[in-house]
Amino acid sequence: MGVRTLLEAHPPVIWIAVTAVVVGLLAAVIQASGAQLQVTGERDRHDRPRALLRRGGRYLIGWVLIFAYGIAMAMMFGDHVNLVREIGLEIAKDLFSFRNFTTAASWNIYL
């Protein structure tokens, strides 16, 4: 697949990739700027210091940005999107880390 094919595709694949990178970087900056790391006096079972990460409102803004972008891309490609189901799955994955391993999107864990 050459550059010309990428630019002539409808919608142009290269612009979708560039937009995904920009939205991802923007969401990452927003989410990381509000994160607070607190080291507690406790130790875990491997004798490492235990740390807490507070995400806050900026994390939520970045999360909504990524979710909205994903839904927009799905709709742009003609997929039927059930918003209630999708938001439920995303919230469950965010609250329960083991849910990341039980979905078809678990490939991103290995990156």
C-alpha positions in Angstrom: 0.0 0.0 0.0 1.6 3.2 -1.2 1.3 6.7 0.1 -0.9 7.7 -2.8 -3.3 4.9 -1.9 -3.4 6.1 1.8 -4.2 9.6 0.7 -6.8 8.6 -1.8 -8.7 6.3 0.5 -12.1 7.5 1.7 -11.8 8.5 4.5 -8.0 9.1 4.1 -6.3 6.5 6.4 -3.3 8.7 7.1 -5.5 11.5 8.5 -7.3 9.1 10.7 -3.9 7.8 12.1 -2.6 11.4 12.6 -5.8 12.4 14.4 -5.6 9.3 16.6 -2.0 10.1 17.6 -2.9 13.8 18.3 -6.0 12.9 20.4 -4.0 10.2 22.2 -1.2 12.6 23.1 -3.6 15.3 24.1 -5.5 12.9 26.4 -2.3 11.6 27.9 -1.1 15.1 28.7 -4.4 16.0 30.2 -4.6 12.8 32.3 -1.0 13.0 33.5 -1.1 16.6 34.5 -3.7 16.0 37.1 -2.2 12.8 38.6 -0.9 12.8 42.1 1.4 10.1 43.4 1.5 9.5 47.2 4.0 7.1 48.8 2.5 5.6 51.9 4.4 4.2 54.9 3.2 0.7 54.1 5.0 -2.1 52.4 3.5 -4.7 50.0 4.1 -8.5 50.3 7.4 -8.1 48.3 8.6 -5.5 50.8 8.3 -2.6 48.3 6.9 0.8 49.4 3.2 1.0 48.6 2.1 4.0 46.5 -1.3 5.5 45.7 -2.2 7.2 42.5 -5.0 9.8 42.6 -6.4 10.4 39.1 -8.9 13.2 39.7 -11.0 15.3 37.3 -8.4 15.6 34.6 -8.2 11.9 34.3 -11.9 11.8 33.7 -11.7 14.6 31.0 -9.0 12.6 29.2 -11.0 9.4 29.5 -14.1 11.1 28.0 -12.0 12.5 25.2 -10.7 9.0 24.3 -14.1 7.4 24.6 -15.8 10.1 22.4 -13.0 9.7 19.8 -13.5 5.9 19.7 -17.3 6.2 19.4 -16.9 8.8 16.6 -14.5 6.6 14.7 -16.8 3.6 15.0 -19.8 5.6 13.8 -17.7 7.1 10.9 -17.0 3.6 9.7 -20.7 2.7 9.8 -20.6 0.5 12.9 -23.8 0.3 15.1 -22.8 1.7 18.5 -24.7 1.0 21.7 -23.5 3.8 23.9 -24.8 2.3 27.2 -23.1 -1.0 26.5 -19.9 0.6 25.4 -19.6 3.0 28.3 -20.5 0.1 30.7 -17.6 -2.0 29.3 -15.2 0.9 29.5 -16.1 1.7 33.1 -15.8 -1.9 34.1 -12.3 -2.2 32.5 -11.2 1.0 34.3 -12.5 -0.1 37.7 -11.5 -3.7 37.5 -8.1 -4.3 36.0 -8.8 -8.0 35.4 -11.5 -7.0 32.9 -8.7 -5.9 30.5 -7.7 -9.5 30.1 -11.2 -10.8 29.3 -12.0 -8.6 26.3 -11.0 -8.7 22.7 -9.0 -5.5 23.2 -6.5 -7.2 25.6 -3.8 -7.0 22.9 -3.0 -3.4 24.1 -1.7 -4.7 27.4 1.3 -6.3 25.7 2.5 -3.1 24.0 
